[in-house]
């Protein structure tokens, strides 16, 4: 599309295509491309009607499709039971299936996929985690090479920093391992970071993952180390085998703070790869005198990074750079981000 168009799913549709949805429609959303049709696949969340709270809808594939019309969207396909996904969900797709990784209203990290005209309604439990892990959100990806999915999440059982067990984890498996209502412990889970001082319940996205063109599976994540009072941004890669993955990481940036409260230098990370499979990470610098958007870029596969400030306005009246999303196309880099003040 040469121009942007906005579609209000809650009002201008007039109930034609989203009949039956009501409260808080869109408080959680995700959109991906369906590789089988090249159409965008939209996931939405609603708290009340219907009781199933996640719906997926296929968008039209042409820019000149009249909006909204009943023929423009397929019927919603609900996932899970009431309030599942309210603390976050992410979509993925293969040429034959749609996948979703989500957090339930209770404490379960789950995976489901759409096959045979329906979702595995209750999903397969990856792990039951602590209640205060909910605000950390969830990440999800699918690798068609080995038919493997990966779901990232936090397990932060303690309400305070510096407590053993506050872990960042990744669960993985294959489509054939998923069953409806599958129990915890039947899928692989790996600890990425168990340095026990990941700042819990920050209510900010802490982990981002991506796959490079050369097959590298990478991730970036933020945490505050309470033992020495600093914020850190890490970049790492996954290696090993499907059944025995290995995670390794190094520090992208570290900021000494001198206090227990995080300044979020390195928070809200968003990871992408350039055409040479080198990582690019957009992140937020929360130091009061700065509060700006930064980008860390590597030219040696992630061994080291150059950090630059992309957007910065001096003074306390402007705070920008939160919730960045970075993407690449050829040699171009694009970033969308939030200006808090404006």
N, C-alpha and C positions, 0 to 999 in steps of 0.2 A: 504494500500500500504506500502510495506517495504521500498521503496525509493521514493524520491521526483522527480517529473517530471514537467517541465515548458512548457507551451503552449503559444506561442505568437499569440494572437487573431487578431492582426492587420496586420501581415505580413505572417507568415508561413501557415495561412489558405488559402492564395491566393484567397480569395473571395468565396471559396467553400461554407462555412457555414455562413459567415457574409456578404453576398453580399449586397452592397448598403450602408454600413456604411463608414464614412470617418472621418472628422476632430474630434480630441480630444476624440477618442474612449477610454473609460476607465478612464477619469479624475474623474469620480465617479463610484464606484463599490460596490457591496454587494453580499455575497454568503451565502446561508443557505442550510439546508437539507430538501428535500421534504419528509414529513412523509409518504406519500402514496406510493412512489417508492423507498425511501432511496437514491435517486440521488441528487447530488448537484444542486441547482437552482441558476443561476448566473444572476445578474442584471448589466447592463452596461449603460453608458451615452455617447452620441455623440452630437456634437453641430450643425452639418449641415445636413448630409444625413443619415437617412431619417429625415423628418421634425419632426416626433415623436421621442423623444430623449431618451426614456428608452426602452431597449429591454430585454427580459428574455429568457434564453436558458437552456434547460435541458442537463446536462452533462451525459456521459455514466457512468454506475454504476460499471464497472469492470476495474481493473488496466491494464489488458492486451489488452484493446481495442486500435487498431491502431489509431494514431493521426497524422495529422488531416484527417478525411474522411467525406464525406457527410453524411454517416450513423451514425456518432458519435454524432451529435448534432441535436436537433429538430429545426424547423424553428423559427426565432425570433418572439416574440409576443410583439408588441409595446404598450406603455402606454402613454396617454396624448397627448398634442400638443407641438409645438416647444418650446424648452428651459425649459420645466417643468422637475424638478429634478436637474437642474444645481447647485443648492445650497445645494443639499443633498437628499438622499432617503435611505430607509431601507426596507428590505423584511421580510415577515413572511409567514407561510403556515399552513393550517390545512390538514386533510386527503381529503378534498373535494375542497378547494379553495387556491389560492395564494393571498397574500395581499401586498400592498405597501403603505408606508407613504412617502410623498415627499413635497418639497417646489417648488413653481412655480417661473418662472422668474420674476413675479410681486411680490406679497406679500401674496399669499395664502398658508396656510398649508392644505394639502389635503390627503385623503385616497381613495384608489381604490382597487377593488378585481377582480380576474379573474374567470369568471363563464360562462358557456354556450359557451365556445370557444372564448371568447373575454373579454377584460378589460372594465370596466366602464371608457371610454376614458378620460373624463374631471375630474373624481373623485368627491368626496364629500368634500366641503369646511368645515374644522374644524373651522378655524378662519382666518380673514384677519389681518395680522400683519404689523409692520413697515418695510420699506425697509432695514434698517440696522440690522434687525434680521436675514437676509439671511445667513450671514457668520457663524452663530452659529450652523447650521446643524440641524438634526432631529433624533430622536430615535423612534423605533417602536417595538411592541411585540404583540403576540396573545395568549390568554388564552383559550384553548379549553373547559375547564370545564364549563364556562358560555357563550361561544361563544363571548367573549369580546376582543376588540383590544384596545391598548393604544399607543398614539403618544405623544412624548415629544418634546418641542420646546421652543424657547425664544421669548418674545415680548419686544423688546428694542426700543421704539420710540424715545428716546433721544440720542443724539450723545455723551453726556458726562455722567460720573458717577454721583451718588448722586441725580438722578432725579426720582420722583415718576412715576411708570408705567413700569419700567424696570423689567419685571417679567419672571420667569421660570414657564412654564405651562405644563399640561398634558391634552390631549383630549381623550375621550373614547366613546365607543358605541358598538353595536352589528352588525353583518353582515346584519341583516334584516333592519337596519336603513339606510344603505348606498344606495344611488341612484345616478345615473349619473347626474352630474351637481347640486348635492344637495347644498343648500345654507348654509352659515354660520349661527350659532345660533341654529341649529337643533340637534347638538351633545353636550354632556356634556364636559365642560372645567373647569379645576380646577387650581388655582394658587398654586404652590409648594412653591415659595419664592417671596414675594413682598417687600423685605427690601430695595428696590429702589436703591441699589448700586451694583447690578450685573454689572460687567465690560462689556460694550457692544462692539460689533464688534471686538472681540479679535481674530477671525478667528482660534480659537482652540476648539476642542470638550470640552464641559463643563459638559455634563450629560451622565451618563451610567445607564442602568437598567438591572435587571435580576430577575428570579424567582427561589426560592430555592425548594428543594425536598419536604419540608413540606408545600409548597404553599405560602410562604412569597413572596410578591412582593416588591422588594427593589430598591433603586436608590441611586446614588452618584453624587454629582455635586460640581463644583468649582465656586467661585466668589470672587472678590476683594471688600472689604468693604471700600469705599472711606472715610467714616466718621471717621474711626480710622486708616486708611491706613494699612490694613493687608490683607493677602490672607487666604482663608479658604476652607477646604474641608469638605463637609457635607455627612452624610449617613442618609438615611431615609427609612421608610416603608410605604406602602399603606395599609390601613385597611378600615373598614366600609363596605358598600354594593356597588353593582355595580352602583346603581342609586345615591348613596350619599357617594362617596369615601372620606376618610380622610387621609391627609398626615401629617406625623410627622417626625422630623429629629433632629440629634444632631451633634456636631462638631467632626470631626475625627482629624483634625490638624489645627492649626491657627498660622500664622507667622506675627509678627509685622514688618512693613516695613519702616514706617516713611516717606513715600512719596506717591504720587498719582499713580505712575506707578506700575502695578502689577509685582511681582517677580514670580508669577505662582507656588507657593508652593501648590501643590494639584491639579494642572491642568492635563488635558488629563486623567481623571479618567476612569478606567475600572473595572467593578464589576463582581464578580462571587461568588458562594457559595461552601463550602466544603461539604463533605458527611453528616455532622451534621447540615447543614443549617446555618452555621456561615458565615458571609460575609468576603470576601477578596477583597481589593481594591488596584490595582496597579496605581501609579500616578507619576508625574514628579515634582521634586524639582528644581525650576529655580534660586535659589540664586547663584550669580555669582561665588562664591568660591566653590560651590558644584555641581550644575547641574547634578543631578544623579537620578537613578531609585529607588523608594521607594515602599514598600508594607505595607499597614495597614491591620492587621488581628485581628478579634475578636473571642473570645472563649465563649462569653456569649450572642450570638444573636444580636450583634451590640450595646450593651449598652456601651462598651468601646473597645478601639483598642490599639494594640501594633504596633508601626511603626518601621520598620527596613529598612536599606539601602541595596538593593540587588546588585546593580552594581554601583561602584563609582571609578573614576580615578582622582586623585588630579591634580590640575593645571588648568590653563585657556584654555589649548589647547584641552581639551576633554569635550564634552557636550553630554551626553547620557541619555536615559530614556524617550524621547518624544514618543507620540502616542503608549503607551503600550496597549496590549491586553492580558488579563489574562483568563485562563481556568483551570478547574480542572478535574481530572479523578481518582476516588478512593482517595487515599491519596496524589497523585502527584499534583503539581501546575506547570503550564507552563506559561511563559510570553514571548511574542514577542514585541520588541521595537526598536526604532530608535537611532542610534549613529550619531549625527549631524556632528561631526568632520570627522569621517571616512566613 
